[in-house]
Amino acid sequence: MSNAVGVWSLYSREVRRFMKVYLQTLFAPVVTTLLFLAVFALALGGADRTAAGFPFVEFLAPGLIMMAIAQNAFANTSSSIVISKVQGNIVDTLMPPFTPNELTAAIALGGATRGLTVGLVVGVAMSLVVDMHMHALGYIVFHAFAASLMLSLLGVIGGIWAEKFDHMAALTNFVVTPLSFLSGTFYTIDRLPAVAQTIAHLNPFLYMIDGFRYGFIGYSDTNPLIGVAVMVGVDATLWIISYRLFKSGFKLKA
C-alpha cells in the first residue's frame, strides 16, 4: 500500500472506537454468549445430551464463540460507517488520499480486530465452564480470522448501503441473525431433511462455524478443506464489492 501511515491511522481509529467502550463491545458479548450456553445447553436438558458423539456443551461452545465473533465484527464496521454518514462526518474519511483498497483494508481490518478480540475474551470465559479441546489450531485461527473479515466486509457493504439505523437493524435482524442461527450452531446438519441440508450448504455461515468447530473437537458436517475454499472465495468476493462501492462513491459522495 502506498499510504501505509494513513491506513494504520484509520485502522487505529476503528480499534479505538470499540476499545473506549469496552464494557459494551467486549464484555457484554461474554454475558450474552454465556446466557445462550445456559439456555440451550442447561435449561433445555443439554447437560445430558450429546451431539455427533460429543457432550452437547462441547459441541455447542465453538459455534457460540463464532457467533459472537461474527456479530461483533459486523456491528463494528456497519455502525462506524452509518454513524459517520448520519452525523455528516464521513467526509473526514473520504477526503484524505486513500485508495478504495486502502479504505477497505483499514475499516474492514478494524472490524475484524473487534471480532477476534471478542472471540478471545468469550473463549477464555467459556473455557471456565466448558471443557474446551483443541484438535487443529490452524483451523481455529484461520476460520476466526476469515469469519471476522467476512462479517466485517459485510458490515462495510451494509453500512455504505444503509441510509439510517433502521436499515442496519433490518440487515442484522433479517440477514445476519437468521444465517447465524441456521448454520448448524445448535445442531448437526445431518439431522435436517435432504432439501434443508441442500439449502444449508448454500449458507456461508455454515462453513465458518463448521470449520471453527472442527478445529476444537475434530468433527465437521462438511469437508474442512471445502470450507476453507468457501471462506476464501466469499471474503474475496466481498472485498471486491466493498472496493467497487468505495471507488464509485455509492451513497457516500453527493
Helices and strands as residue ranges (DSSP letters): H 4-19, H 22-22, I 23-27, H 28-37, I 38-43, G 46-48, E 50-51, E 54-55, H 56-87, H 91-94, H 100-127, H 137-161, H 165-171, I 172-176, H 177-181, G 189-191, H 194-200, H 204-217, H 224-248
